[in-house]
Amino acid sequence: ENLAAIEALDNIHVENFLGNGYTFMCFNCKKPQLNDVRVRQALMYALDREAFIKVQYGEGLASIGMAPISPSSWAFPESSELNAYKFDMEKAGKLMDEAGWKMGADGFRYKDGKKFHINWIIYTDVSWPSTLSGMAADTWKQLGVELEVELMDFDTVVSRTFDATPEGRTFDIYTMGFSLSIDPDPTGALFDDDASQTGGFNASGYKNPAAMELVRKGKNEFDTAKRASIYKEWAKIMNTEIPHAIIAYRSEIWGINNRVKGMELGTYSTWIQRLKDITIE
């Protein structure tokens, strides 16, 4: 709605570019029902993110997330090398079957006599987590998943994820947004083994020695081309393992008065960085 209003004004032009960050859904990989990658993949296939983006953001204002690196980055793999997890209920069902979660007569899946039940903690400070979980509640029920959605404020989500002890992280799924730096190195971010303790961003509990070795190599390499190759391989692992499912890359929208010159914005070009070049007629 804001974009349409801005575009209708003659004295303003619009800068619409990819933001340097993403929205994500974190799985608690220590939970028995989520430590199998096939289950996490099934839940992704059963989540219609294309429909979510159209409902939440609108055309041209977000795109499907596939890896925890900005698509504008020199370290982003070719899209053809990544799985977009397009909505596919049949594939989702097969993966759940392969993981041993069989459909029961009551419409829910069971394994070793235990029903597949997960909880998703949602903060209500913004609308998109509720939109996403609401859509998941519908399609995941068709998959045979019993989903419990808990609504709370942002600080409570933080207290139950990042700020909780590894043993005290009782959530199954939480949702949040994350901003990236210019450099693609994920050290200290969502995917770092060292960030899985209390106060760290890696609340998933996911650990992969091969992936962390790639991260270390990337951080110690000075050749940009070699670093790009390393991070692309790491991104492919994260795209397959999905401890944190990248939901969407969002656009940044700026309305700029035509009298303002030199304010050329982009993913890695903020208005603060451009300030020395800006003039007003």
C-alpha positions in Angstrom: 0.0 0.0 0.0 2.8 2.4 0.8 4.6 1.6 -2.4 1.5 2.3 -4.5 1.0 5.6 -2.7 4.7 6.6 -3.2 4.6 5.7 -6.9 1.5 7.9 -7.4 3.4 11.0 -6.4 5.1 13.1 -9.1 7.8 14.6 -6.9 9.1 11.3 -5.5 11.0 8.5 -7.1 11.3 5.0 -5.6 14.4 2.9 -4.7 13.4 -0.8 -4.4 16.3 -3.1 -3.8 17.1 -6.4 -2.0 17.7 -6.0 1.7 20.8 -7.4 3.3 19.1 -10.0 5.5 16.3 -12.5 5.6 13.4 -13.9 7.7 14.0 -17.4 8.9 12.4 -20.3 10.8 14.6 -22.1 13.3 14.2 -25.8 14.1 15.3 -27.2 17.5 17.5 -29.9 16.1 17.9 -31.5 19.5 14.3 -32.5 19.6 13.7 -36.1 18.7 11.0 -35.3 16.1 13.2 -32.6 14.4 16.7 -34.1 14.5 16.0 -36.1 11.3 16.8 -33.9 8.3 14.0 -35.6 6.3 11.4 -34.3 8.7 12.8 -30.7 8.4 12.7 -31.0 4.7 9.2 -32.4 4.7 8.0 -29.4 6.8 9.6 -27.1 4.3 8.0 -28.8 1.3 4.6 -28.6 3.1 5.0 -24.8 3.6 3.7 -22.7 0.6 6.2 -19.8 0.9 5.3 -18.4 -2.6 1.7 -18.0 -1.3 3.0 -16.5 1.9 5.1 -13.9 0.1 2.2 -12.8 -2.1 -0.1 -12.5 1.0 2.4 -10.8 3.3 4.6 -8.7 1.0 3.1 -8.5 -2.4 4.6 -9.0 -5.9 8.2 -7.8 -6.3 8.8 -7.1 -2.6 10.3 -10.4 -1.4 11.7 -13.6 -2.9 12.0 -17.2 -1.7 14.9 -17.7 0.7 17.3 -20.6 -0.1 20.6 -20.0 1.7 21.8 -17.9 4.7 23.8 -15.5 2.3 22.4 -12.6 0.4 21.7 -13.3 -3.3 23.6 -10.1 -3.9 26.7 -11.4 -2.3 29.7 -12.7 -4.3 29.5 -15.8 -2.1 26.0 -16.8 -3.1 25.7 -20.1 -5.1 23.9 -20.4 -8.4 20.2 -20.7 -7.7 20.2 -24.0 -9.7 22.5 -25.5 -7.1 20.0 -24.9 -4.3 16.8 -26.5 -3.4 13.9 -23.9 -3.3 11.7 -26.4 -1.5 8.7 -25.6 -3.8 5.4 -26.5 -2.3 4.9 -30.2 -2.7 2.6 -32.1 -0.3 3.3 -35.5 -2.0 7.0 -35.2 -1.5 6.5 -34.0 2.0 4.4 -37.1 2.8 7.0 -39.4 1.3 9.8 -37.9 3.4 7.8 -38.2 6.6 7.1 -41.9 5.7 10.8 -42.5 5.1 11.6 -40.9 8.5 9.3 -43.4 10.1 6.4 -41.1 10.9 3.3 -43.0 9.6 -0.2 -41.6 9.2 -2.6 -42.8 11.8 -6.3 -43.3 11.6 -6.9 -40.0 13.3 -5.1 -38.0 10.6 -1.9 -37.5 12.6 1.4 -39.2 12.2 3.0 -41.5 14.8 6.3 -43.1 15.4 6.9 -45.7 18.1 3.5 -44.9 19.5 4.2 -41.2 19.8 2.2 -38.5 18.0 4.1 -36.0 15.9 3.4 -32.8 17.9 5.5 -29.6 17.7 5.1 -26.1 19.2 5.9 -22.9 17.4 6.6 -19.8 19.4 5.5 -16.6 17.7 6.1 -12.9 18.6 3.2 -10.7 17.7 5.1 -7.4 17.5 5.0 -7.7 13.7 2.5 -9.6 11.5 4.5 -11.9 9.3 5.2 -14.7 11.9 1.5 -15.1 12.6 0.8 -15.1 8.8 3.4 -17.8 8.2 2.4 -20.0 11.1 -1.3 -19.7 10.3 -0.6 -21.0 6.8 1.6 -23.8 8.1 -1.2 -24.8 10.6 -3.4 -25.6 7.6 -0.9 -27.5 5.3 1.0 -29.2 8.1 -2.3 -30.6 9.5 -2.9 -32.1 6.0 0.6 -33.7 6.4 -0.4 -35.2 9.7 1.4 -32.8 12.0 -0.2 -31.5 15.2 1.0 -27.9 15.5 0.6 -25.8 18.7 1.2 -22.1 18.1 2.2 -20.0 21.2 1.8 -16.2 20.9 4.0 -13.8 22.9 6.1 -10.7 22.7 9.5 -10.5 21.1 11.4 -10.4 24.3 9.8 -13.6 25.5 10.8 -15.3 22.3 14.4 -14.2 22.9 14.3 -15.4 26.5 13.2 -18.8 25.4 15.7 -19.1 22.5 19.0 -17.1 22.6 19.0 -16.3 26.3 17.9 -19.7 27.5 20.4 -22.4 28.4 20.8 -25.2 25.8 18.9 -27.5 28.2 16.2 -24.9 28.8 15.4 -24.4 25.1 12.0 -26.1 25.1 10.8 -24.7 21.9 10.4 -26.7 18.7 10.3 -23.8 16.2 10.7 -20.1 16.4 10.7 -17.4 13.7 12.7 -14.2 13.4 14.5 -11.8 11.1 18.3 -11.5 10.7 20.5 -8.8 9.3 23.8 -9.6 7.5 27.1 -7.9 7.3 28.8 -7.1 4.0 31.2 -10.0 4.5 29.5 -13.5 4.2 31.4 -15.0 7.1 28.8 -16.5 9.4 31.1 -16.8 12.5 29.2 -15.7 15.6 25.9 -15.8 13.8 23.1 -18.3 13.6 25.2 -21.2 12.3 28.3 -21.1 14.5 28.9 -24.0 16.9 30.4 -21.6 19.4 27.2 -19.6 19.4 25.0 -22.4 20.6 25.5 -21.5 24.3 23.4 -19.2 26.4 23.3 -15.7 24.8 24.4 -17.1 21.4 22.4 -16.9 18.2 22.6 -20.6 17.4 19.6 -21.8 19.4 19.0 -24.7 17.0 21.5 -26.9 18.6 22.6 -28.0 15.2 26.3 -29.0 14.8 28.1 -30.1 11.6 31.9 -30.5 11.8 32.3 -30.5 8.0 30.3 -27.2 7.7 32.2 -25.6 10.5 35.5 -26.6 8.9 34.4 -24.8 5.7 33.6 -21.7 7.8 37.0 -21.7 9.4 38.7 -22.1 6.0 36.7 -19.2 4.6 37.6 -17.0 7.5 41.4 -17.8 7.1 41.4 -17.4 3.3 42.4 -14.1 1.7 41.7 -14.9 -1.9 38.2 -13.7 -2.7 37.6 -16.3 -5.4 38.7 -19.2 -3.1 36.6 -17.7 -0.2 33.6 -17.6 -2.5 34.0 -21.3 -3.5 34.2 -22.2 0.2 31.1 -20.3 1.3 29.1 -21.6 -1.7 29.8 -25.2 -0.5 28.8 -24.2 3.0 25.6 -22.6 1.8 24.7 -25.8 -0.1 25.1 -27.8 3.1 22.8 -25.3 5.0 20.3 -25.5 2.2 20.2 -29.3 2.5 20.3 -29.6 6.3 18.1 -26.5 7.0 18.6 -26.2 10.8 17.4 -22.6 10.0 15.1 -22.5 7.1 15.5 -19.2 5.2 11.9 -18.1 4.5 12.3 -15.0 2.4 14.7 -12.2 1.3 12.9 -8.9 1.7 13.1 -5.7 -0.3 13.9 -2.3 1.1 11.7 0.5 -0.2 12.7 4.1 -0.1 10.7 7.1 -1.4 13.1 9.9 -2.3 12.2 13.4 -3.2 13.3 14.3 -6.7 15.2 17.4 -5.3 17.6 14.9 -3.5 20.5 14.0 -5.8 23.2 11.4 -5.3 21.2 9.2 -3.0 21.8 5.9 -4.9 20.9 3.1 -2.6 21.4 -0.7 -2.8 21.9 -3.8 -0.8 25.4 -2.7 0.3 24.9 1.1 -0.2 23.1 2.7 2.7 22.0 6.3 2.9 24.7 6.9 5.6 27.4 5.7 3.2 26.0 7.9 0.5 25.7 11.0 2.7 28.9 12.7 1.4 27.5 12.5 -2.2 24.0 13.8 -1.4 22.9 17.2 -2.5 19.5 19.0 -2.4 18.4 21.2 -5.3 
